[in-house]
Amino acid sequence: MEITESQIKSIVGAVMAKMQLGEDTGNMHGIFSDMNEAIEQAKRAQKQVRVLSMDQREKIISIIRRKIKENAETLARMGVEETGMGNVGDKILKHMLVAEKTPGTEDIRTEAWSGDRGLTLVEMGPFGVIGAITPCTNPSETVLCNTMGMLAGGNTVVFNPHPQAIRTSMFAINLLNEASLEAGGPDNIAVTVQQPTLKTSEIMMKHKDIPLIVATGGPGVVTAVLSSGKRGIGAGAGNPPALVDETADIAKAAADIVNGCTFDNNLPCIAEKEVVAVDSICDELMRDMVQEQGCYLASKEVQDKLVHTVMDEKGRLNRKCVGRSAKALLAMVGIEVPDNIRCITFEGPKEHPLIATELMMPILGVVRAKNFEDAVEQAVWLEHGNRHSAHIHSKNVDRITFYAREMDTAILVKNGPSYAALGFGGEGFPTFTIASRTGEGLTSAATFTKRRRCTMSDSLCIR
């Protein structure tokens, strides 16, 4: 039965009211008042998870997938209402992507060598209890996607969510535990605290029973994790450039770039943050972006107003602007535009603060390059060595190859929107923890396991 708009609003309102910080969450699974207690319960659950068969783990994951689909709209609306970031339609799509394409136990494989001197196996074993720090940009998506992979590897997880998205994160964690219980698994496969703080994060990172920490967020939180003395997986900053050369299908490039940039109001870390276009096609590209793709061409005056609105004098982002629509951002500087305006664009030098800074909002500056070589040089500078994501629109294979080597990023999308890298309009699987800084790239179940070698000498080879 289809749920009506009014029913959805009623559900979201009831859930948000019930989950106000400081109120009793005793009827919810995986929610604790104390971080040490949360870790202890996750540790107890992991003792049961590690002995579950792969079929039993997969059964839990299958129910998680179903529950995500059933609650996709509720989760999307909760995320937007609580954080003020993104838009409901795109968040629904992200939750459906998590449900349908996140790898499960099929990602856990065994390698074997057999020869004259016996048999050797290399198997993927669990770390145990994983500590995870999650962002407010993709709160429930990150919690759900990570837990599915961590559970497939035999782990449980303790989350320290961003305080700005705690209610949405708690709803997702409760859903995960309900799925496990429904499948006959243990409670507390994923846990958190009612009021996450820097203190609870510190307790988690220093706890003796947490051997692995996974951080999804900005450079500050990743640096803290990598300084913890423990194994860390870090998804750090990015400022992905999209390069367009004269061989590209310009109309398609304009559509792909704007579609990628505006998806969920530019919250995905892989989304196009700026464009570098060779001189000969730059005007045509911008014309298509403005006339065909719903971009607003910002004057120098509007650019200056946006700079002072979306960031402070120290260059720090105004959180009230992150993940807002182009129409909302323009309204903040006194510009009213129709609903079909979905992106703000302008031409400027690579050093322009709205171009050089990762904004996470649909503002797409365009840098003009003399030629392809100059475009690559400027794109490399703009990516700031994060090695996160980059995009290119070109029909010249040699140029694409050269660009890929020069950028050396975890993700490179060729002739498509950025989200194609996550299996949305492209091949592959999604993740919301892209470990650019620590080198794992797109994380999955295999990422959250450790390799263990078991050797039988001079036996079990039956050739």
VMD Tcl script that draws the C-alpha trace (Angstrom):
set ca {
  {0.00 0.00 0.00}
  {1.41 3.38 -0.98}
  {2.02 5.81 1.87}
  {0.59 9.26 1.32}
  {2.47 12.53 1.78}
  {0.52 13.36 4.93}
  {1.23 9.91 6.40}
  {4.95 10.31 5.76}
  {4.95 13.71 7.47}
  {3.06 12.21 10.39}
  {5.56 9.34 10.70}
  {8.54 11.65 10.54}
  {7.01 14.03 13.05}
  {6.21 11.23 15.49}
  {9.66 9.69 15.18}
  {11.46 13.01 15.58}
  {9.33 13.92 18.59}
  {10.00 10.57 20.22}
  {13.72 10.88 19.62}
  {14.38 14.34 21.03}
  {17.81 14.39 22.65}
  {17.70 13.67 26.34}
  {14.38 11.82 26.18}
  {14.02 8.13 26.97}
  {15.18 5.90 24.11}
  {14.93 2.70 26.11}
  {12.48 1.21 23.62}
  {15.05 1.56 20.85}
  {17.69 -1.04 20.09}
  {21.37 -0.16 20.23}
  {20.99 3.22 21.99}
  {22.86 3.80 25.26}
  {23.52 6.71 27.58}
  {27.14 5.72 28.20}
  {29.80 5.03 25.54}
  {31.56 2.37 27.62}
  {28.28 0.49 28.02}
  {27.63 0.76 24.29}
  {31.03 -0.74 23.52}
  {30.50 -3.55 26.05}
  {27.17 -4.50 24.48}
  {28.66 -4.42 20.97}
  {31.47 -6.67 22.23}
  {28.95 -9.19 23.56}
  {27.06 -9.12 20.28}
  {30.26 -9.62 18.28}
  {30.98 -12.88 20.11}
  {27.74 -14.15 18.58}
  {28.20 -12.54 15.18}
  {31.65 -14.02 14.61}
  {30.30 -17.58 14.85}
  {27.31 -16.95 12.58}
  {27.53 -18.77 9.28}
  {27.79 -16.73 6.11}
  {24.22 -17.74 5.31}
  {23.04 -16.41 8.68}
  {24.88 -13.13 8.18}
  {23.44 -12.81 4.70}
  {19.94 -13.42 6.04}
  {20.35 -10.43 8.38}
  {21.70 -8.30 5.54}
  {18.77 -9.28 3.31}
  {16.32 -8.08 5.96}
  {18.33 -4.87 6.37}
  {17.98 -4.29 2.62}
  {14.21 -4.75 2.85}
  {13.88 -2.43 5.83}
  {15.92 0.28 4.11}
  {13.58 0.16 1.11}
  {10.52 0.26 3.36}
  {11.90 3.24 5.28}
  {13.76 5.06 2.49}
  {11.40 8.02 2.37}
  {11.14 8.32 6.13}
  {14.94 8.25 6.49}
  {15.32 10.80 3.70}
  {12.82 13.19 5.23}
  {14.31 12.79 8.68}
  {17.77 13.60 7.33}
  {16.62 16.75 5.58}
  {14.46 17.91 8.51}
  {17.14 17.35 11.14}
  {20.18 18.67 9.27}
  {18.57 21.09 6.80}
  {20.86 19.66 4.14}
  {20.14 18.03 0.79}
  {16.77 17.16 -0.69}
  {14.35 14.33 -0.05}
  {14.14 12.97 -3.59}
  {17.87 12.42 -3.98}
  {18.22 11.03 -0.46}
  {15.55 8.44 -1.28}
  {17.61 7.41 -4.31}
  {20.73 7.12 -2.16}
  {18.97 4.85 0.33}
  {17.65 2.65 -2.47}
  {21.18 2.45 -3.87}
  {22.48 1.34 -0.46}
  {19.75 -1.29 -0.20}
  {20.27 -2.72 -3.67}
  {24.00 -2.49 -4.34}
  {25.97 -2.53 -1.07}
  {28.12 -5.69 -1.12}
  {27.33 -8.34 1.46}
  {28.97 -11.67 2.29}
  {29.84 -12.29 -1.37}
  {32.69 -9.82 -0.80}
  {34.33 -12.17 1.73}
  {36.53 -14.64 -0.14}
  {39.15 -17.27 0.66}
  {42.42 -17.68 -1.24}
  {44.21 -21.02 -1.38}
  {47.55 -22.43 -2.51}
  {48.03 -26.15 -2.94}
  {51.32 -27.79 -3.86}
  {53.93 -30.39 -3.04}
  {54.48 -28.92 0.43}
  {50.85 -28.85 1.51}
  {47.94 -26.42 1.62}
  {47.77 -22.75 2.61}
  {44.59 -20.73 3.11}
  {44.23 -16.98 3.47}
  {40.89 -16.07 4.99}
  {39.21 -12.78 5.85}
  {38.52 -12.55 9.57}
  {36.76 -9.89 11.63}
  {38.52 -7.11 13.51}
  {35.90 -7.41 16.26}
  {34.21 -4.22 17.42}
  {34.77 -1.37 14.98}
  {34.53 2.27 16.01}
  {32.95 4.54 13.40}
  {32.60 8.31 13.16}
  {29.90 9.44 10.73}
  {28.98 12.80 9.16}
  {25.82 14.88 9.07}
  {25.93 15.03 5.25}
  {24.95 11.37 4.74}
  {23.96 10.28 8.24}
  {21.71 7.26 7.78}
  {23.27 6.24 4.44}
  {26.73 5.95 6.01}
  {25.45 4.07 9.08}
  {23.48 1.57 7.00}
  {26.06 0.99 4.30}
  {28.96 0.59 6.73}
  {27.08 -1.75 9.05}
  {26.12 -4.09 6.21}
  {29.75 -4.45 5.19}
  {31.08 -4.68 8.74}
  {28.51 -7.33 9.67}
  {29.32 -9.36 6.55}
  {32.91 -9.48 7.77}
  {31.85 -10.71 11.23}
  {32.14 -7.40 13.08}
  {29.84 -5.24 15.18}
  {30.12 -1.46 15.21}
  {29.99 1.42 17.66}
  {28.99 4.71 16.04}
  {29.77 8.21 17.21}
  {27.48 10.10 14.80}
  {27.61 13.80 14.09}
  {25.48 15.51 16.80}
  {23.62 17.45 14.11}
  {22.22 14.17 12.76}
  {21.89 12.03 15.88}
  {18.15 11.35 15.64}
  {18.39 10.18 12.04}
  {21.42 8.04 12.92}
  {19.62 6.49 15.92}
  {16.63 5.63 13.76}
  {18.93 3.83 11.32}
  {20.74 1.98 14.12}
  {17.44 0.83 15.62}
  {16.39 -0.43 12.18}
  {19.62 -2.45 11.85}
  {19.10 -4.19 15.18}
  {15.45 -4.91 14.44}
  {16.60 -6.64 11.24}
  {19.12 -8.76 13.13}
  {16.57 -9.81 15.74}
  {14.03 -10.61 13.03}
  {16.58 -12.91 11.39}
  {17.38 -14.67 14.68}
  {20.62 -12.77 15.19}
  {21.79 -10.80 18.24}
  {20.77 -7.33 19.32}
  {23.34 -4.52 19.34}
  {25.11 -5.36 16.08}
  {25.28 -1.55 15.79}
  {25.19 0.79 18.77}
  {25.56 4.45 19.66}
  {25.03 6.93 22.49}
  {22.13 9.31 22.96}
  {24.36 12.35 23.02}
  {27.56 11.93 20.99}
  {30.29 14.44 21.83}
  {34.03 14.89 21.38}
  {34.37 13.15 24.75}
  {32.43 10.05 23.65}
  {34.48 10.01 20.45}
  {37.69 10.10 22.49}
  {36.49 7.26 24.72}
  {35.68 5.19 21.64}
  {39.01 5.84 19.94}
  {41.04 4.98 23.05}
  {39.02 1.95 24.15}
  {41.05 -1.25 24.42}
  {38.33 -3.35 22.77}
  {38.22 -1.32 19.54}
  {41.08 -2.24 17.19}
  {39.86 -0.42 14.07}
  {38.43 3.08 13.64}
  {36.62 4.22 10.50}
  {36.19 7.96 10.04}
  {33.93 9.54 7.45}
  {34.22 13.30 7.49}
  {36.52 16.26 7.05}
  {40.30 16.47 7.47}
  {40.10 17.26 11.19}
  {38.32 14.08 12.24}
  {40.44 11.93 9.92}
  {43.64 13.41 11.33}
  {42.41 12.66 14.86}
  {41.72 9.04 13.93}
  {45.07 8.58 12.22}
  {46.76 10.00 15.31}
  {44.99 7.56 17.63}
  {47.69 4.91 17.43}
  {45.19 2.40 16.07}
  {44.45 1.08 12.61}
  {42.39 3.76 10.87}
  {40.44 4.04 7.66}
  {39.97 7.66 6.70}
  {37.66 9.34 4.21}
  {39.04 12.84 4.07}
  {38.46 16.02 2.12}
  {38.11 16.35 -1.64}
  {37.55 19.11 -4.14}
  {36.81 17.15 -7.32}
  {37.43 19.00 -10.59}
  {35.67 18.14 -13.83}
  {37.86 18.71 -16.89}
  {36.25 19.26 -20.31}
  {38.33 19.31 -23.50}
  {37.44 20.15 -27.10}
  {36.82 16.50 -28.07}
  {33.97 16.07 -25.57}
  {30.26 15.95 -26.33}
  {29.72 19.41 -24.88}
  {25.94 19.22 -24.41}
  {26.24 15.87 -22.63}
  {29.16 17.11 -20.54}
  {27.11 20.11 -19.40}
  {24.20 17.85 -18.42}
  {26.39 15.30 -16.64}
  {28.36 17.90 -14.72}
  {25.30 19.82 -13.51}
  {23.42 16.61 -12.67}
  {26.38 15.37 -10.62}
  {26.99 18.73 -8.95}
  {23.37 19.23 -7.91}
  {22.64 15.68 -6.72}
  {21.50 16.04 -3.09}
  {22.57 19.70 -3.30}
  {26.25 18.75 -3.79}
  {26.62 16.90 -0.47}
  {28.41 13.80 -1.87}
  {32.15 14.20 -1.45}
  {32.70 12.87 -4.97}
  {30.43 15.48 -6.60}
  {31.79 17.96 -9.12}
  {32.95 21.04 -7.18}
  {34.41 23.05 -10.08}
  {34.99 22.81 -13.85}
  {38.16 23.32 -15.84}
  {37.38 23.84 -19.52}
  {39.73 24.43 -22.45}
  {39.33 27.85 -24.01}
  {37.94 26.72 -27.36}
  {34.78 25.16 -25.83}
  {34.46 27.09 -22.56}
  {31.84 29.54 -23.83}
  {29.76 26.78 -25.42}
  {29.88 24.71 -22.24}
  {28.76 27.60 -20.06}
  {26.02 28.52 -22.50}
  {24.64 24.97 -22.32}
  {24.87 25.00 -18.54}
  {22.90 28.24 -18.31}
  {20.41 27.82 -21.14}
  {19.78 24.07 -20.96}
  {20.72 22.86 -17.48}
  {19.18 25.36 -15.07}
  {22.32 27.24 -14.03}
  {22.23 30.85 -12.83}
  {25.12 32.96 -14.15}
  {26.38 34.96 -11.19}
  {27.76 38.46 -11.72}
  {30.88 39.67 -9.93}
  {28.65 41.44 -7.40}
  {26.66 38.27 -6.68}
  {29.87 36.24 -6.43}
  {31.24 38.62 -3.82}
  {28.01 38.45 -1.82}
  {28.08 34.65 -1.97}
  {31.68 34.56 -0.75}
  {30.75 36.60 2.34}
  {27.61 34.51 2.87}
  {28.83 30.95 2.49}
  {32.12 31.38 4.38}
  {33.59 33.56 7.09}
  {36.66 35.80 6.95}
  {38.89 32.80 7.76}
  {37.51 30.79 4.85}
  {35.46 28.42 7.01}
  {32.14 27.29 5.60}
  {28.85 28.60 6.96}
  {27.08 25.40 8.01}
  {23.73 27.05 7.31}
  {24.69 27.10 3.62}
  {26.05 23.56 3.24}
  {23.69 21.31 1.32}
  {21.22 24.10 0.52}
  {19.67 24.51 -2.90}
  {20.85 27.09 -5.42}
  {17.56 28.93 -5.02}
  {18.00 29.09 -1.24}
  {21.59 30.29 -1.54}
  {20.63 33.03 -3.99}
  {17.78 34.11 -1.72}
  {20.35 34.62 1.05}
  {22.03 37.28 -1.10}
  {18.77 38.90 -2.17}
  {18.30 37.18 -5.54}
  {14.95 35.55 -6.31}
  {14.99 32.90 -9.04}
  {12.45 30.38 -10.38}
  {12.34 26.79 -9.19}
  {14.10 25.48 -12.30}
  {17.38 27.12 -11.21}
  {19.37 24.33 -9.62}
  {22.99 25.50 -9.82}
  {25.02 28.72 -9.60}
  {27.88 29.19 -12.07}
  {30.42 31.81 -13.08}
  {33.85 31.99 -14.66}
  {36.83 32.78 -12.46}
  {40.49 31.99 -11.73}
  {41.37 28.80 -9.92}
  {42.26 30.81 -6.82}
  {38.71 32.20 -6.48}
  {37.45 31.22 -2.98}
  {34.26 29.70 -4.41}
  {36.40 27.51 -6.70}
  {39.43 26.62 -4.61}
  {37.34 25.70 -1.54}
  {35.30 22.50 -1.23}
  {31.86 24.01 -0.66}
  {29.39 21.08 -0.63}
  {26.72 23.29 -2.17}
  {25.59 23.72 -5.81}
  {28.01 26.50 -6.74}
  {30.04 25.50 -9.78}
  {32.84 27.85 -10.81}
  {34.39 27.43 -14.25}
  {38.12 27.92 -14.84}
  {39.23 28.63 -18.42}
  {42.40 26.85 -19.59}
  {44.59 27.66 -22.58}
  {44.77 24.02 -23.70}
  {44.52 20.47 -22.37}
  {47.93 20.53 -20.68}
  {47.07 23.76 -18.90}
  {43.69 22.31 -17.90}
  {45.34 19.28 -16.30}
  {47.78 21.47 -14.41}
  {44.98 23.61 -13.02}
  {42.83 20.57 -12.15}
  {45.71 18.98 -10.23}
  {46.14 22.21 -8.25}
  {42.42 22.43 -7.50}
  {42.25 18.86 -6.21}
  {44.83 19.95 -3.59}
  {46.51 16.56 -3.41}
  {43.59 14.95 -1.60}
  {43.67 12.06 -4.08}
  {39.92 11.74 -3.64}
  {37.92 12.14 -6.87}
  {38.20 13.72 -10.30}
  {36.19 13.70 -13.51}
  {36.88 14.21 -17.20}
  {34.86 14.66 -20.36}
  {36.89 13.75 -23.43}
  {36.85 11.30 -26.33}
  {40.64 11.12 -26.48}
  {41.75 7.95 -24.71}
  {45.35 9.07 -24.41}
  {44.27 12.29 -22.72}
  {41.98 10.42 -20.33}
  {44.85 8.10 -19.42}
  {47.25 11.00 -18.87}
  {44.70 12.84 -16.72}
  {44.04 9.73 -14.62}
  {47.74 9.28 -13.91}
  {48.30 12.94 -13.08}
  {45.30 13.13 -10.73}
  {46.02 9.79 -9.02}
  {42.64 9.83 -7.26}
  {40.65 7.03 -5.64}
  {37.82 7.76 -8.09}
  {37.92 8.94 -11.70}
  {34.72 9.26 -13.72}
  {35.01 9.51 -17.49}
  {32.19 10.98 -19.59}
  {29.50 10.70 -16.95}
  {28.10 12.33 -13.80}
  {30.11 11.85 -10.61}
  {27.55 9.52 -9.03}
  {28.19 6.93 -11.76}
  {31.22 5.96 -9.66}
  {28.84 4.68 -6.96}
  {26.92 2.38 -9.28}
  {24.17 4.91 -9.97}
  {24.14 5.09 -13.76}
  {27.44 3.22 -13.81}
  {28.86 -0.17 -12.88}
  {30.12 -1.02 -9.41}
  {28.98 -0.78 -5.81}
  {28.17 2.20 -3.58}
  {29.91 3.33 -0.44}
  {29.71 6.40 1.74}
  {33.19 5.93 3.19}
  {35.72 6.59 0.46}
  {39.11 6.11 2.04}
  {41.16 8.44 -0.11}
  {43.56 9.46 2.62}
  {44.45 5.97 3.81}
  {44.34 4.36 0.38}
  {41.56 1.77 0.61}
  {39.42 3.65 -1.91}
  {35.77 2.65 -1.94}
  {35.21 0.56 1.18}
  {33.17 -2.64 1.28}
  {32.85 -5.73 3.47}
  {36.36 -6.92 2.55}
  {37.82 -3.62 3.77}
  {36.60 -4.34 7.29}
  {38.43 -7.65 7.61}
  {41.99 -8.72 8.35}
  {43.84 -11.38 6.34}
  {44.84 -14.51 8.22}
  {47.07 -17.23 6.78}
  {46.69 -20.88 7.82}
  {49.23 -23.41 6.51}
  {49.19 -27.22 6.64}
  {52.71 -28.42 5.89}
  {53.21 -31.54 3.73}
  {49.53 -32.49 3.97}
  {46.13 -32.04 2.27}
  {47.59 -31.77 -1.22}
  {45.91 -34.71 -3.01}
  {47.05 -34.23 -6.60}
}
mol new
graphics top color blue
foreach p $ca { graphics top sphere $p radius 0.5 }
foreach p [lrange $ca 0 end-1] q [lrange $ca 1 end] { graphics top cylinder $p $q radius 0.2 }
display resetview
